[in-house]
Amino acid sequence: RSTSYLRRKSSPPSDVPKGSLAVYVGEEGRRFVIPISYLNHPLFQELLKKSEEEFGYTHYGAMHLPC
C-alpha cells in the first residue's frame, strides 16, 4: 500500500476536535469523543490495561474499551 493511503488511514476523523480522541466502549462499540487529558487519569489508565488484555493493540485507528 502507498504511504498516502497509510497517512489517510491514520488521520483522525473530521468530527474529532484537536486535543481529543474517539474511543469505542463495550460490546456494542458506543463511540465517545474525549479530551486527550483523560489519558493521564488513574481510572482511565486502568481501563487501558483492561483494554490491552482483552483487545491487544492490533486495532488500528480506533481505541476500544471493554466496559
C-alpha positions, 0 to 999 in steps of 0.5 A: 500500500502507498504511504498516502493511503497509510497517512489517510488511514491514520488521520483522525476523523473530521468530527474529532476536535484537536486535543481529543480522541474517539474511543469505542466502549463495550460490546456494542462499540458506543463511540465517545469523543474525549479530551486527550487529558483523560489519558493521564487519569488513574481510572482511565489508565486502568481501563487501558490495561483492561483494554490491552488484555482483552483487545491487544493493540492490533486495532488500528485507528480506533481505541476500544474499551471493554466496559 
